[in-house]
Amino acid sequence: MNKYLKSVLLMAATFSIVEAGTASAQDKLETAPTKFIEASGIKFSYRTLGKSTGTPLILLQHFTGTMDYWDPAVVNGLAKERPVIVFNNTGVGSTSGKTPDNVAQMSTDALAFINALGYKKVDLLGFSLGGFIAQELAAEHPDLIGKVILAGTSYQGGGDHLMQVLGEAFSQKDSPDPRLWLFFTHSPESQQAGREFIKRASARTQNRDPESGKDIADAQAKALIVWTNTNDPENKLLKSITQPVLIVQGSNDTMLGTESSVTMFKTLKNAQLVLFPDSNHGSIFQYHDTFVKTANDFLNQ
Amino acid sequence: MNKYLKSVLLMAATFSIVEAGTASAQDKLETAPTKFIEASGIKFSYRTLGKSTGTPLILLQHFTGTMDYWDPAVVNGLAKERPVIVFNNTGVGSTSGKTPDNVAQMSTDALAFINALGYKKVDLLGFSLGGFIAQELAAEHPDLIGKVILAGTSYQGGGDHLMQVLGEAFSQKDSPDPRLWLFFTHSPESQQAGREFIKRASARTQNRDPESGKDIADAQAKALIVWTNTNDPENKLLKSITQPVLIVQGSNDTMLGTESSVTMFKTLKNAQLVLFPDSNHGSIFQYHDTFVKTANDFLNQ
């Protein structure tokens, strides 16, 4: 072996070691340890992963979802370029307290959690119910909240079809997971993407969060239905958001509607809209690769 | 200098040479030589740039635009990942013949040009009037046309405000280039992006295409107005397009409307929609970096 080739192989070996070294447990949602932090009398459970520098991205979860309901393909993909924090809001999963029945209190609690972590500037990804919280935080805390991604969500007073669609989903006796019907369309391609999503979101076997029960579902359903059915005159909330917003939605969201996202795009001061084909509420999971690229590009700007 | 360091520096130098070698004239719209090819009795002028392998992307230009009216930031960015071909359709710039006054003939001529180049499969980027041609080609030639990007465009019968807006743009006495008002909004940020776009599109100084005169403008205006104002019952054309489509549009397109793109998204079988904030007809030039990333991701799938 000549010296030149040896040097190259040595370099390659060094790079491999470095790469293996960074792929620690913290870089995967499936294995990131659950941590706890107290704020406002609540013991919040959370997981951090990804880069140690850059603006942290806080993920705000959907109706009844715990940290384990996020798609690892999405969370790990975002974490390659920034710190990412997933957490359970008050009363959900391994977080203590009683689940609030209104979006205002959920926002207050999320703020207490972010403040407890000591962050001075964070970005938000709010999915569905989490998107309502993201809007309230962005409007009320322009110094703290940088960029906002609103996925599969709507605006205050935008209406909903939650009860009807939930009823249909849970009546699907052949379906092993209601998310197949709530997050994906009936097309074979979307259903296949749904099965792959559920497989990814089931990969964590150790220290999973406790599942949400009826108390959580009832409180959150009330919050969701009241918020989407309480008219916000002239969309004051949306119009008071000055941060850059990326809106992402599926072509056929049966719970919160696709048109709501078009309305948000038209009303917000500075929003980009992305609508995916043949997709329902969970379009960011169905098109996880494209979503991660789009979101990272938006957050990196 | 120790041998290890020397090897690394030698490697770095080798890479630099390789990189410099690939940055040939063919990789930049500003310097790519104009070529000619005959088809259907027309001598078409065109330029090829980018990679030599992969599905070629054919660019279809806007009302009165020549090859020099494309944004080098967009064309060169797309050419990094595929062969890109810009050309002048019949009668425009350095292409011979009489400019047709209807979209059907423009499509026939574009097809003749693509066939003359010998391609069996191409992708299309149609901007504005070029988007109409892209739709006709995609619907009629599913074997030849792979993916389609429709930017700043509309559908047959979608209506237009061309004459009104053109009149306003050309009456702006203080504006050195009507594209500042036709492609960008009145905001300082969009206008600044407009000036940068025009600067980029003016960088080519050698062998520019002849500018379009009144004959071309009259024929193309007729084609554009007739096409957008001739109703297509039940959007038959859009519904017959089966290829994946990426629709990109600005928040405030004053000529062809932003809502037209939402309608196209809803009507097409397999479309992704991207709407950019604070932007007019030329949103792909204003947000060239994000557009190039989005388009390359879409075309690479």
Chai-1 contact restraints between the chains, C-beta under 6 A:
chainA,res_idxA,chainB,res_idxB,connection_type,confidence,min_distance_angstrom,max_distance_angstrom,comment,restraint_id
A,K3,B,K3,contact,1.0,0.0,6.0,A-B,restraint_1
A,Y4,B,S7,contact,1.0,0.0,6.0,A-B,restraint_2
A,S7,B,Y4,contact,1.0,0.0,6.0,A-B,restraint_3
A,S7,B,S7,contact,1.0,0.0,6.0,A-B,restraint_4
A,V262,B,V262,contact,1.0,0.0,6.0,A-B,restraint_5
A,F265,B,L275,contact,1.0,0.0,6.0,A-B,restraint_6
A,N270,B,P277,contact,1.0,0.0,6.0,A-B,restraint_7
A,A271,B,P277,contact,1.0,0.0,6.0,A-B,restraint_8
A,Q272,B,F276,contact,1.0,0.0,6.0,A-B,restraint_9
A,Q272,B,P277,contact,1.0,0.0,6.0,A-B,restraint_10
A,L273,B,L275,contact,1.0,0.0,6.0,A-B,restraint_11
A,V274,B,V274,contact,1.0,0.0,6.0,A-B,restraint_12
A,L275,B,F265,contact,1.0,0.0,6.0,A-B,restraint_13
A,L275,B,L273,contact,1.0,0.0,6.0,A-B,restraint_14
A,F276,B,Q272,contact,1.0,0.0,6.0,A-B,restraint_15
A,P277,B,N270,contact,1.0,0.0,6.0,A-B,restraint_16
A,P277,B,A271,contact,1.0,0.0,6.0,A-B,restraint_17
A,P277,B,Q272,contact,1.0,0.0,6.0,A-B,restraint_18
A,T290,B,D297,contact,1.0,0.0,6.0,A-B,restraint_19
A,K293,B,D297,contact,1.0,0.0,6.0,A-B,restraint_20
A,D297,B,T290,contact,1.0,0.0,6.0,A-B,restraint_21
A,D297,B,K293,contact,1.0,0.0,6.0,A-B,restraint_22
